[in-house]
Amino acid sequence: MFLFTSHHPDIVLLDLGLPDKDGVEVIRDIRSFSGTPILVISARDQEKEKIEALDAGADDYITKPFHMGELLARIRVAERKIRSMTQEGDATFVCDWLTVDYAKRRVTVDDLEVHLTQTEYRLLTLLIANKGRVLTHNYILRQIWGYDEVGDTRTVRVFMANLRRKIERDTTNPRFIFTEIGVGYRFADE
């Protein structure tokens, strides 16, 4: 569970045969706080086991052995679901004085349009998509700048400071973006 909460994956590929915990329990644990798509990959091919995993909250189930093309296709399906949920289900995000229109890529504060750089916009939408969750510096670096290794957290701090100046009324008493000292950042859970 620590790896999930510290890395915030976009999709979870889970084998049910884990050495220290049952995979179905892991699915239930993840579902208790996250809607991240879970694709089960398992040698267990009994209908009962598949139903149990899907009922626990898995989004899909693929039985070993499988072809890589099929796995990649199922991952693409999960990615499409994620995109459609964020683009259609939440076409506009509104919280107090902040409005984000995803379709128009437009951000307004107190009904006045605010110019965000592409990076600032991506940061804001990443934070909103994970509102209430702490995003680590490394997770943000990976998602926004594509770093695979530990990067320079000063970059994140500079961009967050700029973003706060543009959307917060009072940067010393933020409403939206909170710093989790030594860990990362969290967007208010409304």
C-alpha positions, 0 to 999 in steps of 0.5 A: 500500500505504501508504494501505491500512496507514494507513487500514485500510479495511473493504472494498477496491474495486480497479480492476485498471488502476492507473498504477504497479502491476498490480492483481493484484499489489496483491491479492497484497500485501494478502492477504500480511497482511490478510483485508480483503474485496477487490472488483475493479471493472474493465473487463477482462472476459476470463474469464482475468483474472477468474480470475487476480484471484479466485485472487490473493485477490479476494473478488468481481469486477464488470465495468464498466459496472455499475449502482450498485445491483449494486455496493451489493449486493455491498458488503452481501454483503461486510459480511455475511461480515465480521459473520458471521465475527466473530459466529459464527467468534469467538463468544468471544475468550480470551487469557491472563486476558482473555475477551470473549464477543461474543454476551453482550457480556461482558468478564471479567478473571481470571474477574471481569466487568469493566464497559466503557462502550459506547465502551470495548467498541467500542475493545476489539473493534476492537483485537482484530479487528485484533490485531497491526496498528497502528491509527492515531489517525485510524483509531480516531477514524473507526471509533469516533467517525465523524470524517471528518477529523483529530480530537483524539487526546487523546480516544483516549488518554483512552479507551485509558488507561481501557480499559487500567486495566480489562483489564491487570494492570500498566498500566506493563507491558501484555500486550494494548494497546501504544502505538506512539508518535506513530502509534496503538495495537496489540493483542498478536498473542497 
